[in-house]
Every structure is written in C-alpha cells, then in structure tokens.
C-alpha cells in the first residue's frame, strides 16, 4: 500500500518557466532554483496564478460597515 501511495504522490513542485515550445504540444520547462530543464506534454502544464499580496506598511485598511436605513422607512 505504501508503494501505491508513493506512485500517486505529485512530483511537481513549481512554478516553472516555459523556455521553449516544441511541435505537437511538447514544452520545455526550467526549474528556477536549480536551472534544470526538462520536457513535458503541454497538456500537463497549468497556468500559475499568483496569490494575494501580503499587507505591507503602505497598505491602508478600510473597514466596511453595513448601511442603516433612515428612521421611519423600515
């Protein structure tokens, strides 16, 4: 059972940079930390969407308040 779990484990740890696109959908990826390049099927590549930026010193926090109806309308 441990062998099967290892097979299903994801071997991808990215993000990677696409350095070349070959015919028939193959792409060459480069790993940023090691500069290692390898080819994969282009259908296996997913776009990277950067997450939200952390709150820094120059960020202003605005609290939103639920509006209250005027007197006599509710």
C-alpha positions in Angstrom: 0.0 0.0 0.0 2.9 2.4 0.7 4.2 1.8 -2.8 0.9 2.8 -4.4 0.7 5.9 -2.3 4.2 6.9 -3.5 3.1 6.4 -7.1 0.2 8.7 -6.7 2.2 11.5 -5.0 2.7 14.6 -7.1 6.2 15.0 -8.4 5.6 18.6 -9.4 6.9 21.4 -7.3 6.8 24.8 -9.1 6.3 27.3 -10.5 8.4 26.6 -13.6 9.3 28.8 -16.5 8.5 27.7 -20.1 11.7 28.1 -22.1 10.7 26.5 -25.4 7.6 25.2 -27.1 8.1 22.2 -29.5 5.8 20.9 -32.2 2.9 18.6 -31.3 2.3 20.2 -27.9 5.6 19.4 -26.0 7.1 22.2 -23.9 10.4 22.7 -22.2 10.3 23.8 -18.6 13.0 25.3 -16.4 13.1 24.9 -12.6 14.1 28.3 -11.1 16.1 27.0 -8.1 18.3 24.5 -9.9 18.1 25.7 -13.5 17.3 22.2 -14.5 15.3 21.9 -17.8 13.0 19.0 -18.9 10.3 18.4 -21.5 6.7 17.6 -20.7 3.5 17.3 -22.6 1.9 20.8 -22.8 -1.4 19.4 -21.6 0.2 18.7 -18.2 1.2 22.4 -17.7 -1.2 24.6 -15.7 -1.1 28.4 -15.5 0.3 29.9 -12.3 -2.0 32.5 -10.7 -0.1 34.5 -8.1 -1.9 34.7 -4.7 -2.9 38.0 -3.0 -0.1 40.3 -1.9 0.6 40.5 1.8 -0.4 43.6 3.7 2.6 45.9 3.9 3.4 49.2 5.6 1.9 51.4 2.8 -1.4 49.5 2.7 -4.5 51.2 4.2 -7.1 49.0 5.8 -10.7 50.2 5.3 -13.5 48.7 7.5 -16.8 48.3 5.7 -19.9 48.9 7.7 -23.4 47.7 6.8 -25.6 50.7 5.9 -28.5 51.5 8.2 -31.9 52.6 6.8 -33.1 56.1 7.6 -35.6 56.4 10.6 -39.2 55.5 9.7 -38.5 53.5 6.5 -38.2 50.0 7.9 
